[in-house]
Amino acid sequence: MLLLLNFSEVSAQKNSYRFFNFSVEQGLSDNTVRCFVKDRNGFLWIGTHSGLSRFDGVRFRNFTCDPTDTNSLSSNLIIHLYQDKTGLLWISTQDNGLNSFNPQTNQFKRYFQESQNKNRIPNNHPTAICEDQNGELWIGFFGEGIARYDRKKEQFHLVSFDNRKQGYNFNEIKDIKMDKGGMFWISTRDGLLKFNPNNLKHEKIEQREKNGLKKTDKNLFQRIQISHLGDIFLGTWVDGIFAYTPTTKQWKHFEVDSISSGYANKINDFAFIGDQKILFTSYYHGFGILDIVTKQYSYLNI
């Protein structure tokens, strides 16, 4: 089920939220939605468990995998979408590689890990995509690291964050965002990374207890958003939302449920509403609103 919403300011203290419910009955390819992106032409692209849907505001057009057609999607399990500066739509699949879609030709191009192909992708599990300030495309691959894509040579150049000799492996990448200074912030299942795409240097940022020990659940990150102040907000698997301030190197913690066990504080995704509030989706309660100043949260009845 896909829920779209508009935000309109009613007063300084109160917002009005309007929800629109779309499902397979209206033409969506599947009710299980994993990701979406709005392109430069105003189309909304929605990644589902049954392919890719394009919504023009009135109707859906669906794209699916056809094993006999190499110009179709490589898989119907879509987990991440990104439109680059050239207009290409990039599609990460859960189980069968990377795709690009040319809206001019309506054709897909597939990228697999093939042993006979020297320009193959690192593995078939791309998770997140981001462009740097030079227009270079970077793709995170779960378990392998991040790779720069050379468009002219069609080659992928891998940068690994596996340094187990020094006690860490940050290759299980979940999300990537670029800040105003051109630095990449990368969420992983082992902590936060700051990565410079120009010189390939990285800095690992971990939350540790007062005794110096690293606590796994406080470093198990998923989605990233960067605030207007430059703070790095991270949704976690089991511990709500954390915010890291690069200038002070301080952390803040935001819970979205009073229950601390299980998946009560699991954040599926989130986005900023203005400067002070976050719209989030949680494991048990669906949509909610978090005020990052007061740390108060509420759930939305939909």
ZATI-624546 format. One record per residue (C-alpha): residue number from 1; x, y, z. Coordinates in Angstrom, 1 decimal. Example, Ala and Ser with C-alpha at 12.3 -4.5 7.8 and 13.67 -1.06 7.14 Angstrom:
resi:1; east:12.3; north:-4.5; up:7.8 .
resi:2; east:13.7; north:-1.1; up:7.1 .
END
This chain:
resi:1; east:0.0; north:0.0; up:0.0 .
resi:2; east:1.4; north:3.4; up:-1.0 .
resi:3; east:0.4; north:6.5; up:1.0 .
resi:4; east:1.2; north:9.9; up:-0.4 .
resi:5; east:0.7; north:13.1; up:1.7 .
resi:6; east:0.7; north:16.8; up:1.3 .
resi:7; east:1.7; north:19.2; up:4.1 .
resi:8; east:0.1; north:22.6; up:4.4 .
resi:9; east:0.9; north:25.1; up:7.2 .
resi:10; east:-2.2; north:25.9; up:9.1 .
resi:11; east:-0.6; north:27.9; up:11.9 .
resi:12; east:2.7; north:28.2; up:13.7 .
resi:13; east:1.8; north:25.3; up:15.9 .
resi:14; east:-0.3; north:23.0; up:13.8 .
resi:15; east:0.0; north:21.2; up:10.5 .
resi:16; east:-2.6; north:19.6; up:8.3 .
resi:17; east:-1.9; north:16.2; up:6.7 .
resi:18; east:-3.7; north:14.8; up:3.7 .
resi:19; east:-3.3; north:11.2; up:2.8 .
resi:20; east:-4.0; north:9.5; up:-0.5 .
resi:21; east:-4.2; north:5.7; up:-0.6 .
resi:22; east:-3.2; north:3.8; up:-3.7 .
resi:23; east:-3.1; north:0.1; up:-4.1 .
resi:24; east:-3.2; north:-2.7; up:-6.8 .
resi:25; east:-6.8; north:-1.8; up:-7.2 .
resi:26; east:-5.8; north:1.6; up:-8.7 .
resi:27; east:-3.0; north:0.0; up:-10.8 .
resi:28; east:0.0; north:-0.1; up:-8.5 .
resi:29; east:2.1; north:-3.2; up:-9.3 .
resi:30; east:2.2; north:-4.4; up:-5.6 .
resi:31; east:1.0; north:-3.3; up:-2.2 .
resi:32; east:4.4; north:-3.9; up:-0.8 .
resi:33; east:6.3; north:-0.6; up:-1.5 .
resi:34; east:10.1; north:-0.4; up:-0.8 .
resi:35; east:11.1; north:2.9; up:-2.3 .
resi:36; east:10.1; north:5.8; up:-4.5 .
resi:37; east:11.5; north:8.9; up:-6.2 .
resi:38; east:10.1; north:11.8; up:-8.1 .
resi:39; east:11.8; north:12.5; up:-11.4 .
resi:40; east:12.5; north:15.8; up:-13.1 .
resi:41; east:9.4; north:15.4; up:-15.3 .
resi:42; east:7.2; north:15.1; up:-12.2 .
resi:43; east:6.6; north:11.4; up:-12.5 .
resi:44; east:6.6; north:9.3; up:-9.3 .
resi:45; east:8.5; north:6.1; up:-9.6 .
resi:46; east:7.7; north:3.4; up:-7.1 .
resi:47; east:9.7; north:0.3; up:-6.4 .
resi:48; east:7.7; north:-2.7; up:-5.2 .
resi:49; east:8.0; north:-6.5; up:-4.7 .
resi:50; east:6.4; north:-7.0; up:-8.1 .
resi:51; east:8.3; north:-4.5; up:-10.3 .
resi:52; east:8.4; north:-0.8; up:-11.0 .
resi:53; east:5.4; north:1.5; up:-11.2 .
resi:54; east:5.3; north:5.0; up:-12.7 .
resi:55; east:2.6; north:7.3; up:-11.5 .
resi:56; east:1.6; north:10.5; up:-13.5 .
resi:57; east:-0.9; north:11.7; up:-11.0 .
resi:58; east:-3.8; north:9.9; up:-12.6 .
resi:59; east:-2.8; north:6.4; up:-13.6 .
resi:60; east:0.0; north:3.9; up:-13.2 .
resi:61; east:2.3; north:2.3; up:-15.8 .
resi:62; east:4.1; north:-0.9; up:-14.6 .
resi:63; east:7.4; north:-2.3; up:-15.7 .
resi:64; east:8.3; north:-5.9; up:-14.8 .
resi:65; east:11.0; north:-8.5; up:-15.4 .
resi:66; east:10.7; north:-10.5; up:-18.5 .
resi:67; east:13.3; north:-13.3; up:-18.6 .
resi:68; east:13.1; north:-13.5; up:-22.4 .
resi:69; east:13.7; north:-9.7; up:-22.8 .
resi:70; east:17.1; north:-8.3; up:-22.0 .
resi:71; east:15.8; north:-4.8; up:-22.2 .
resi:72; east:13.4; north:-5.3; up:-19.3 .
resi:73; east:14.1; north:-5.3; up:-15.5 .
resi:74; east:16.5; north:-7.9; up:-14.2 .
resi:75; east:14.3; north:-8.5; up:-11.2 .
resi:76; east:10.9; north:-7.5; up:-9.7 .
resi:77; east:12.2; north:-7.0; up:-6.2 .
resi:78; east:13.1; north:-3.2; up:-6.2 .
resi:79; east:14.8; north:-1.8; up:-3.1 .
resi:80; east:16.3; north:1.6; up:-4.2 .
resi:81; east:15.7; north:4.3; up:-6.9 .
resi:82; east:17.8; north:7.2; up:-8.0 .
resi:83; east:17.7; north:9.6; up:-10.9 .
resi:84; east:21.1; north:10.9; up:-12.0 .
resi:85; east:21.9; north:14.3; up:-13.5 .
resi:86; east:21.7; north:12.9; up:-17.1 .
resi:87; east:18.1; north:11.8; up:-16.5 .
resi:88; east:18.8; north:8.1; up:-16.2 .
resi:89; east:16.8; north:6.2; up:-13.5 .
resi:90; east:18.9; north:3.7; up:-11.6 .
resi:91; east:17.2; north:0.7; up:-10.0 .
resi:92; east:18.7; north:-1.5; up:-7.3 .
resi:93; east:17.2; north:-4.9; up:-7.0 .
resi:94; east:17.3; north:-7.2; up:-3.9 .
resi:95; east:18.5; north:-10.3; up:-5.7 .
resi:96; east:19.6; north:-9.7; up:-9.3 .
resi:97; east:21.8; north:-6.8; up:-9.9 .
resi:98; east:21.6; north:-3.2; up:-11.0 .
resi:99; east:19.5; north:-1.6; up:-13.7 .
resi:100; east:19.4; north:1.8; up:-15.5 .
resi:101; east:16.3; north:3.0; up:-17.3 .
resi:102; east:16.4; north:5.5; up:-20.2 .
resi:103; east:13.1; north:7.4; up:-20.2 .
resi:104; east:13.7; north:8.4; up:-23.8 .
resi:105; east:13.8; north:4.9; up:-25.2 .
resi:106; east:11.8; north:3.2; up:-22.4 .
resi:107; east:14.5; north:0.5; up:-22.2 .
resi:108; east:16.4; north:-1.0; up:-19.3 .
resi:109; east:20.0; north:-1.9; up:-19.2 .
resi:110; east:21.1; north:-4.6; up:-16.8 .
resi:111; east:24.3; north:-4.9; up:-14.8 .
resi:112; east:25.2; north:-8.3; up:-13.3 .
resi:113; east:28.1; north:-9.9; up:-11.5 .
resi:114; east:29.3; north:-12.2; up:-14.3 .
resi:115; east:32.6; north:-14.0; up:-14.0 .
resi:116; east:33.4; north:-13.6; up:-17.7 .
resi:117; east:32.8; north:-9.9; up:-17.7 .
resi:118; east:35.8; north:-7.8; up:-16.5 .
resi:119; east:33.6; north:-4.8; up:-16.0 .
resi:120; east:31.1; north:-6.7; up:-13.8 .
resi:121; east:29.5; north:-5.2; up:-10.7 .
resi:122; east:31.0; north:-6.3; up:-7.3 .
resi:123; east:27.9; north:-8.4; up:-6.5 .
resi:124; east:24.2; north:-8.6; up:-7.3 .
resi:125; east:23.1; north:-6.8; up:-4.2 .
resi:126; east:23.3; north:-3.0; up:-4.8 .
resi:127; east:21.7; north:-1.1; up:-1.9 .
resi:128; east:22.1; north:2.7; up:-2.4 .
resi:129; east:23.1; north:5.2; up:-5.1 .
resi:130; east:24.5; north:8.7; up:-4.9 .
resi:131; east:26.3; north:11.2; up:-7.2 .
resi:132; east:29.2; north:13.3; up:-6.1 .
resi:133; east:29.8; north:17.0; up:-6.9 .
resi:134; east:31.6; north:16.1; up:-10.1 .
resi:135; east:28.6; north:14.1; up:-11.4 .
resi:136; east:30.3; north:10.7; up:-10.7 .
resi:137; east:27.9; north:7.9; up:-9.8 .
resi:138; east:28.6; north:5.8; up:-6.7 .
resi:139; east:26.8; north:2.6; up:-5.8 .
resi:140; east:26.8; north:0.8; up:-2.5 .
resi:141; east:27.0; north:-2.9; up:-2.6 .
resi:142; east:26.0; north:-4.9; up:0.5 .
resi:143; east:29.0; north:-6.8; up:1.7 .
resi:144; east:31.4; north:-5.3; up:-0.7 .
resi:145; east:31.7; north:-1.5; up:-0.2 .
resi:146; east:31.1; north:1.3; up:-2.6 .
resi:147; east:31.9; north:1.5; up:-6.3 .
resi:148; east:32.4; north:4.4; up:-8.6 .
resi:149; east:30.9; north:3.9; up:-12.1 .
resi:150; east:32.9; north:5.1; up:-15.0 .
resi:151; east:30.2; north:5.9; up:-17.6 .
resi:152; east:32.5; north:6.1; up:-20.6 .
resi:153; east:34.3; north:2.8; up:-20.0 .
resi:154; east:31.3; north:1.2; up:-18.2 .
resi:155; east:33.5; north:0.0; up:-15.4 .
resi:156; east:33.0; north:-0.2; up:-11.7 .
resi:157; east:35.9; north:0.8; up:-9.4 .
resi:158; east:35.4; north:-0.7; up:-5.9 .
resi:159; east:36.4; north:0.9; up:-2.6 .
resi:160; east:36.3; north:-1.6; up:0.3 .
resi:161; east:35.8; north:-0.6; up:3.9 .
resi:162; east:36.8; north:-4.1; up:5.2 .
resi:163; east:39.7; north:-3.6; up:7.5 .
resi:164; east:39.3; north:-6.5; up:9.9 .
resi:165; east:43.0; north:-6.3; up:10.8 .
resi:166; east:42.1; north:-3.1; up:12.6 .
resi:167; east:38.9; north:-4.6; up:14.0 .
resi:168; east:36.2; north:-3.3; up:11.7 .
resi:169; east:34.3; north:-4.1; up:8.5 .
resi:170; east:31.9; north:-1.4; up:7.2 .
resi:171; east:31.1; north:-3.0; up:3.9 .
resi:172; east:27.4; north:-3.8; up:4.7 .
resi:173; east:26.1; north:-0.6; up:3.3 .
resi:174; east:22.5; north:0.4; up:3.6 .
resi:175; east:22.2; north:4.1; up:2.5 .
resi:176; east:24.3; north:7.0; up:1.2 .
resi:177; east:23.8; north:10.8; up:1.3 .
resi:178; east:26.0; north:13.7; up:0.3 .
resi:179; east:26.3; north:16.8; up:2.5 .
resi:180; east:26.7; north:20.4; up:1.3 .
resi:181; east:30.5; north:20.1; up:1.4 .
resi:182; east:30.6; north:17.1; up:-0.9 .
resi:183; east:31.3; north:14.5; up:1.7 .
resi:184; east:29.4; north:11.2; up:1.6 .
resi:185; east:27.7; north:9.8; up:4.8 .
resi:186; east:27.2; north:6.1; up:4.6 .
resi:187; east:25.0; north:4.0; up:7.0 .
resi:188; east:26.1; north:0.5; up:7.6 .
resi:189; east:25.2; north:-2.4; up:9.9 .
resi:190; east:28.3; north:-1.7; up:11.9 .
resi:191; east:28.3; north:2.1; up:12.2 .
resi:192; east:28.5; north:5.4; up:10.3 .
resi:193; east:31.1; north:6.3; up:7.7 .
resi:194; east:32.3; north:9.7; up:6.4 .
resi:195; east:33.8; north:9.2; up:3.0 .
resi:196; east:35.6; north:11.6; up:0.7 .
resi:197; east:34.9; north:10.6; up:-2.9 .
resi:198; east:37.8; north:12.7; up:-4.2 .
resi:199; east:40.6; north:11.2; up:-2.3 .
resi:200; east:38.8; north:7.9; up:-1.2 .
resi:201; east:39.7; north:8.5; up:2.5 .
resi:202; east:37.1; north:7.5; up:5.1 .
resi:203; east:36.5; north:8.0; up:8.8 .
resi:204; east:34.5; north:5.4; up:10.8 .
resi:205; east:32.2; north:6.9; up:13.4 .
resi:206; east:30.9; north:4.6; up:16.1 .
resi:207; east:28.8; north:5.0; up:19.2 .
resi:208; east:30.5; north:3.6; up:22.3 .
resi:209; east:29.5; north:3.1; up:25.9 .
resi:210; east:31.1; north:5.0; up:28.7 .
resi:211; east:33.4; north:2.0; up:29.3 .
resi:212; east:34.6; north:2.2; up:25.7 .
resi:213; east:32.8; north:-0.8; up:24.5 .
resi:214; east:30.8; north:-0.7; up:21.2 .
resi:215; east:27.1; north:-1.6; up:21.5 .
resi:216; east:25.8; north:-3.4; up:18.4 .
resi:217; east:22.2; north:-2.1; up:18.4 .
resi:218; east:23.4; north:1.5; up:18.6 .
resi:219; east:25.4; north:1.2; up:15.4 .
resi:220; east:22.9; north:-0.9; up:13.3 .
resi:221; east:21.9; north:1.9; up:10.9 .
resi:222; east:19.5; north:1.9; up:8.0 .
resi:223; east:18.3; north:5.2; up:6.3 .
resi:224; east:20.1; north:8.5; up:6.4 .
resi:225; east:18.8; north:12.1; up:6.2 .
resi:226; east:20.8; north:15.3; up:6.6 .
resi:227; east:19.2; north:18.2; up:8.3 .
resi:228; east:19.4; north:21.9; up:7.2 .
resi:229; east:22.0; north:22.3; up:9.9 .
resi:230; east:24.2; north:19.5; up:8.6 .
resi:231; east:23.4; north:17.0; up:11.4 .
resi:232; east:23.3; north:13.4; up:10.3 .
resi:233; east:20.1; north:11.6; up:11.2 .
resi:234; east:20.0; north:7.8; up:11.1 .
resi:235; east:17.1; north:5.4; up:11.4 .
resi:236; east:18.0; north:2.1; up:13.1 .
resi:237; east:16.8; north:-1.5; up:13.2 .
resi:238; east:15.9; north:-1.5; up:16.9 .
resi:239; east:16.7; north:1.8; up:18.6 .
resi:240; east:14.7; north:4.6; up:17.0 .
resi:241; east:16.6; north:7.5; up:15.4 .
resi:242; east:20.0; north:8.8; up:16.2 .
resi:243; east:21.5; north:12.2; up:15.2 .
resi:244; east:25.2; north:12.9; up:14.9 .
resi:245; east:26.6; north:16.5; up:14.8 .
resi:246; east:29.9; north:16.5; up:12.9 .
resi:247; east:31.1; north:19.8; up:14.4 .
resi:248; east:30.8; north:18.7; up:18.0 .
resi:249; east:31.0; north:14.9; up:17.4 .
resi:250; east:28.0; north:14.5; up:19.7 .
resi:251; east:25.1; north:12.1; up:19.5 .
resi:252; east:21.4; north:12.5; up:20.3 .
resi:253; east:18.8; north:9.7; up:20.6 .
resi:254; east:15.1; north:9.8; up:19.7 .
resi:255; east:12.8; north:7.0; up:20.6 .
resi:256; east:9.5; north:6.4; up:18.8 .
resi:257; east:8.0; north:3.9; up:21.3 .
resi:258; east:8.2; north:3.6; up:25.0 .
resi:259; east:8.8; north:-0.2; up:24.6 .
resi:260; east:12.5; north:-0.8; up:24.3 .
resi:261; east:12.4; north:-4.5; up:23.4 .
resi:262; east:11.9; north:-6.2; up:20.0 .
resi:263; east:11.2; north:-4.1; up:16.9 .
resi:264; east:9.2; north:-1.4; up:18.7 .
resi:265; east:11.7; north:1.3; up:17.8 .
resi:266; east:12.6; north:0.0; up:14.4 .
resi:267; east:12.5; north:2.7; up:11.8 .
resi:268; east:11.6; north:1.6; up:8.2 .
resi:269; east:12.1; north:5.1; up:6.7 .
resi:270; east:11.9; north:8.8; up:7.5 .
resi:271; east:11.9; north:12.3; up:6.1 .
resi:272; east:12.0; north:15.8; up:7.3 .
resi:273; east:9.0; north:18.0; up:7.4 .
resi:274; east:10.4; north:21.5; up:7.6 .
resi:275; east:13.3; north:22.0; up:10.0 .
resi:276; east:11.9; north:20.7; up:13.3 .
resi:277; east:9.8; north:17.6; up:12.5 .
resi:278; east:10.3; north:14.1; up:11.1 .
resi:279; east:7.8; north:11.9; up:9.4 .
resi:280; east:8.7; north:8.3; up:10.1 .
resi:281; east:7.4; north:4.8; up:9.5 .
resi:282; east:7.9; north:2.3; up:12.3 .
resi:283; east:7.6; north:-1.4; up:12.5 .
resi:284; east:4.5; north:-1.5; up:14.8 .
resi:285; east:2.8; north:1.8; up:14.5 .
resi:286; east:3.0; north:2.8; up:10.8 .
resi:287; east:3.3; north:6.5; up:10.3 .
resi:288; east:4.3; north:8.9; up:13.0 .
resi:289; east:5.6; north:12.4; up:13.6 .
resi:290; east:8.7; north:13.2; up:15.7 .
resi:291; east:9.6; north:16.7; up:17.0 .
resi:292; east:13.4; north:16.8; up:17.2 .
resi:293; east:13.4; north:19.8; up:19.6 .
resi:294; east:11.0; north:18.4; up:22.2 .
resi:295; east:11.6; north:14.7; up:21.4 .
resi:296; east:7.9; north:14.2; up:21.5 .
resi:297; east:6.3; north:11.8; up:19.0 .
resi:298; east:2.8; north:10.8; up:18.0 .
resi:299; east:1.3; north:8.3; up:15.7 .
resi:300; east:-1.0; north:9.1; up:12.7 .
resi:301; east:-4.4; north:7.4; up:12.4 .
resi:302; east:-4.8; north:6.6; up:8.7 .
END
